[in-house]
Amino acid sequence: MMANSIQGNPKKKSKRSMIVILILLLILAALVVLIWTTYSAMLREYQAAREAIANAPVQTAVVERGDLSEAIDDLTGTLRSKQSVSLYWKAAGTVGSVDVALGDKVEKGQVLAELDEGTISSTINEAAVTKEKKEKELDNLITTDLALATAYNKMITAKKAIDTAQDAIHALRLARKNTTELNTYYQDYLNAQTQYQEALASFEELKDRPVDDFDRQMAASMVDGAKSGVASAEAKYNWYNGEADPLELKKAEATLKLREAEYEDAVRDYEKIMNGPTADQIRSLEAEINAAAATMKTAQIIAPITGVITEVKAAPLDVIQANAAGIVNETLAIRMDDLSSYYVDVDVHENKINAIQLGQKVELTFDAVPFETFTGTISNFSTVGTVTNNVVKYSVTVKLDGVSPELKPGMVADLKIITEEYNDVLTVPATAVGMNMNGESVVAVQDADGLFTDVVVTVGYSNGKETEISSQSGGISEGTIVRRDYISGLIPGFGGPAVPSLFGWPLPGFASDQGAPEIPMSAGFVASGDMIPGGGAPAEMNGAVMPQDAVPENMAPEDMAAGAEGPMSAGPGAEAEAPMTAEPGAEAEAPADSPAN
């Protein structure tokens, strides 16, 4: 009985094993059906995508000759005038007058507004008196030809006046002469009259010359001397014709002293003018004049530049007040701008500042002036950056070309700085340039039959929209028609559909990552030979096409046909396995080298 028990156990185990195997086979069959269904759906979707690419309408573009430019964009700045000045009151008082209005053009130094004289500080009025006085002193110090000639004549006249006074005293001290001497002095008087008339006639000939003319001045001096001679001769004659008087003698002596003092003053004045003022004297007077003028200007608003009035805050009867310390409260009176040119200041990142140069062209657009582009040039840029939030930027100043009435200071501008220009080059849309299997840049050129052929090109600068190209072998010129979007439906990454894979291995029937199609799983999928690395001619396989270099050298045609019905995929070096499915009722045969054999 023990033996029967032992003999029955293997049968039960074998039965259970068969059940487990059946269950496993059912699960495996379900998995195969699921995999095959998924695979078929993926293949249909993939082929549909490839057909959509192949049948998509082709858009073309024309090779053009034009200009491209490299630029720094995404820059924003604010428009400003060449110079802007805000003018504030510097003295307390009541506004007396405002002489300008908004938009008026004014010149540098023009008085724009001023305080009422009756309300300003006495210091300002005193400054006006001081300024006038010091200006006269300065004028007296400065040497001119007229002043020198006048001082010289004054000195000569004073010297002759001394001689006359001395002669008068001498005559008073002499005894009266006889009739003969009296006649002599009378004749002297007549001669003096003649000399005076002659001197006067000479002066009349020269009087139309400039007053600082030397000959004219000498003639005038001769007239003065002759006139003094007449007076002296007349005095002598009259004296001899009368009697001496002690009081008259004292008066003559006093006159002599006065004439000597006048002469000394005349000599000093002449020497002072002749030698000229010292530099310290001039600087001192000029400083006093400037200080007085500055004090006077505090009661006025004066234009420091030539420009346009852009804001008027002052109005008559406004009261400008000062604090307890006498400091005037900051009160804006007028703002003016030099609108002869416009500028925009923009910050450029440190990574781009080395591309900036003076004179570079700049394109500007304004939201306030749509559909219009303005131009300018780089007029200045800083060589020292500023750091904000650990970002270094440099200030760049752009001067606009001309002034447009549409633009106003304060408007926001978008700028594009042209850092490089490529003139008279062949260009195509950037999307028209692709890459072939050799890594060369190509464009698809359309021939007369409407077919496209790849032409290798050399790519130059591209701004993302247009690309500069040139052809080493020819075939590209202005007017050449190319495909706008360079797409190869057989090359993943260049417009073809994504290649499905399983655990990193491309599935059969899909294009490989290297561009060579795998063994197609349906008839009618044809891969062109020029898309296969090496350019090998395709080989037919069970109604499909596969690359020639993908066929093993020792594989016969009949083996190829059999292989088409073989496993779905196998990794490199994997051994062939029995088919996963068999005809109904057929037993699966084990391989010849199976341990079961």
Buried (B, 14 or more C-beta within 10 A) or exposed (E): EEEEEEEEEEEEEEEEEEEEEEEEEEEEEEEEEEEEEEBEEBBEEBBEBBEEBEEEEEEBBEBBEEEBBBBBEEBEBEBBBBBBBEBBBBBBBBBBEBEBEEEBEBEEEBBBBBBBEEBBBEEBBEBBEBBEBBBEBBEEBEBEEEBBBBBBBBBBBBBBBBBBBBBBBEBBEEEEEEEEEBEBBBEBBEEBBEBBEEBBEBBEEBEEEEEBBEEBBBBBBBBBBBBBBBBBBBBBBEBBEEEEEEEBBEBBBEBBEEBBEBBEEBBEBBEBBEEEBEEEEBEBBEEBBEBBBEBBBBBBBBBEBBBBBBBBBBEEEBEBEBEEEEEBEEBEBBBBBBBEBBBBBBBBBEEBBEBBEEEBBBBBBBEEBEEEEBEBBBBEBBEEBEEEEEEBBBBBBBBBBEEEEEBBBEBEBBBBBBBEEBEEBBBBBBBBBBBBBEEEBBBBBBEEEEEBEBBBBEBBBBBEEBBBBEBEEEBBEEEBBBBBBBBBBBBBEBBBBEBBEEEEEBBBBBBBEEBBBBBBBEEEBEBEBEBBEEEBEBBEBBEBBBBBBBBEEEEEEEEBEEBBEEEBBEEEEEEEEEEBEEEEEEEEEEEEEEEEE
